[in-house]
Amino acid sequence: MKKKTKAKPPKIAKTQERPAFQPLYTQIKQLLIQRVLTGEWRPAQLLPSEMKLAEEYRVSQGTVRKAIEEMAAENLVMRHQGKGTFVATHRTTSRPFRFIRLVSDVSDESHPVTVYPSITSGIATAEERRHLQLPPDGKVVRAERIRSFAGKPCVYDRIILRAEGMPRLEQFLAKMKPDSVYSALEQEYRLMVVRIEEQLRAVAADATDAKMLGVKTGHPLLEIQRTALSLDQRIVEWRITRCDTRYLHYANDQI
């Protein structure tokens, strides 16, 4: 008589995963972000009240509030007591340079004098493609910028921008020469920079730094490498900044 064997349960393929669960407030947050991306709500525009949004999505007001609180924490919206919640913008008079963390030690000027020695465009280099996550034929616009306080050149920026989706970007920047690149991109292309990532290190001035900042080759500088992300989480800028810290300091006290 043959021995009966128990049937083994079917094996689940290792690649098979359970669908990720998202809290309701996260789903509402994504729906609200989508309305900004499609242009239904523009930068600096007042959002409907939490109560109205709760009625529209048929959820509790607390769920909408949690979604908006997360958006505010990520700099996607700005909340003003007694006025409401607004889509984030770089054009506000209260925070015209939202991501600038360099503070002058030689001047009380709130805005540095800005000069653009050059603005060019072309196919991205291998290093630019890596930082901006571009395809092999990706195009960029490159800008050199010098910022001065009290007549002293303190900051030399090399800004590399993803050109995709921003027609005639080189010509636009050459015409505007904006104090705030992010504000200009928002105004012209409705592109919102909502997050930056920075790495700091000490470096010695090379020949270009020496020329731009009026220092000797080998002079100690602070280097800040930055990548900037848009609302749809694309990397839109890679920036290398060299700073003469005799005249300014880095203060990371902003939200």
N, C-alpha and C positions, 0 to 999 in steps of 0.2 A: 504494500500500500504506500502510495507516494505521500510524502510529508507536505502538508499545506504550508505555504509561505505567505506572510502578510504582504499585501500590496503596499509598495512604498508611495508616499505622497509625491505628486509631481514637483520637480525642482523649478524654482523661480529663477529666471535668468538674472544674472547679476546686473545687467544693464537696465532691468525693469525697476523703476522707482515710483514711489507713491507721489501723487501730485502734491506740490507744496501748498500748505494752508496759509492763507493770508488773512489777518484780522480785518474786520469790516472797515475800521478806520483807515487801514492801509489801502484798501480798494477805493475808498472815497478820495483819499489823497491822490492816487494815481489818476482818477477821473478829473479832479480839479487841475492837476498839472497838464493833462491833455488839453484842457480848454485854453490854457495859456499858450501851449505849443501851437495850437491851431489858429491863434490870433483872436479868439473870441474875447479874451481878456488881455489887454495890453499892459506893458510896464507902466506903473504908477496909477493904474485904474483901480477904483474901489470895487471890492468883491461884494456880492450879495451878502446879506446878514446870515449868521449861523442858522437862525430860525428858518429863513427862506430856503437855504440850501438843504436843511434837514427835511423840509416839506417836499422839496423837489426830488430828493433821493429816497424819501420814505424811510429815513433812519432817525435815530434820536439826535437831539441837539448836542449831546455829549460826544457822540461819535464824530460829528462834524468838527467840534471844537478840538478833539484830539488830532484829527487830520491836519487842521490848520496850525495847531501848536507845533507839529512836526515840521511842517513847511516853513514856519517862522524860524525854527531852530536851524534849518538848513539854508536860511537866507533866501528862500523862494518868495516869501511874502513879508510885509512889514506891518506890524500892528501898532495903531496909534490910539491911545486912550481917548474915548469920547468921539472918535472920528470913524473908526472901523479898521478893516484889514485891506491893505493895498498890495497889488503885485509889485515885487521888488523892482527897483530901478537904480541905475547909476547916475541919474540926472537930478536926483533930489538935492536941494540946497543944503540940507543938513548933513549929508554924507556924499559929497561930490567925488571923493576919492576913496571908495569903500574898502578897497583892498591894499591901499598904500600903508605900509607899516614903518616908513622911514620918517624920522622926526629931526628937523634941523636944530642944531646947537648954536647957530650963528645968526639966526633971524627968526622974527615972529611972523614972517609971511606964511599965510595958510596955503598959498599956491606957489610952487616953484616956477621959475621961468623955464619954458620948454623949447628946445630947438631940435629939429630933425636934420642931421647932416646928410642922410641918404634914405631913400625908399625904393626898393627894387622888387622884382618878382621873377619866378622861374620854377623849374622842376626841383622838387625837394631832394636834398642830399640823403645819403643812407642814414646819417645821424638824425636829421630832421624827420625822416619817415618813422624812425624808431620812437622818437619822443611824441610825435603827433599821431602815431598809429595810422599812417597813410599807405596807400597802395604804391607800387613801383612807379606809376606815372603821376603821383600826387603833386599838386602845385602849391606853392606857398608865396606869401608876400613877406619880405624882410625889411625891417625898419631899424635904423640906428637913431637913438634919441639921447639927448643930454639934458639933465635937469640941474638948475643952478639956484642956490639960495644966497642972497646978499652978494650977488655977483660972482660967487664961487661955484664952479662946476663940481658937483658932488656925486652925481649919479650918471652912469653910462649904461643904457639899456640896449641890448640886441633882442629885438622882438621878431619872432617868426610865427606867422598866422596861417592857419589852414585857409586856402583860397576857395575851396569848394562851397558853393551856395552863396558866395558874395561877389557878384560880378563887378568888374572895374574897381576892385578893392584898392589896388595900387594908386590909381588916379584919385580915388576918393580921399585916401589918407594924405596924398601929396597936396591936395587942395585944402583940406581941413586942418592938417597938422594939429590934431587934437591934444589937449592936455590929458584927457582921459580916453584911451583907446576903447575901453569897454563901453563907455557912454556913447561914443561915436558909432560903434557897431550896433548897439541897441537901437539908436535913433534911425540909422540908415537901413539896417538889415533885420531888425527885430531879433537879434541874437543876444540872449541874456547869459552873461557869465555869472554863475551862482556859487562856484566853489574854486578855490585855488589850493595847490599843494606846493610847498616850498622846501628847499634844502639849502642850508647855509654852510659856508666854509671860508677859511682864510686863504687868500691867494696873493701872489706877487704880480704887480702890474706888468703886462707885456707892452710891446711897442705901441699897439693901437690904444690900449688904456692910457698910456702916458700921453699920447697926443690928444685924446678926447678930454681927459681930466686935468691936464697940465701938471702931471707929476713925473717923477723920474721912473725909468724902467726898474722894476724890482720893488717899487714902493708897496707897502702892505695895503691890501684892499679886502673888503668884505664882498664875497660873491653870493648872490641869491639866484638859484635856479628855480624857475616856477613853471608849472603847467596849470592851465586854466580850463575849467570844464563848463560847458553850457548846460542849459536846463535839461536837454535830452541826454546828458552825460557823455557827450563827445568832447575829446580834447581839442580845443580850438586854438590854443596858443602855447608856445614854448618860449620862455624868456630867460635870458642870462643878464643879470644886473651886476655891475661892479660899482662899489661905493667907497668913497674916501671918508672914512669914519673920523677924520679930524674935525669934520663939520656937521656930522649927523650921527644918529644911532638908530638901531632897529628896536621897535617897541611892539610886541605882540599882545596888545591889550584890546584889540577890536574883535567883534563877533564875526 
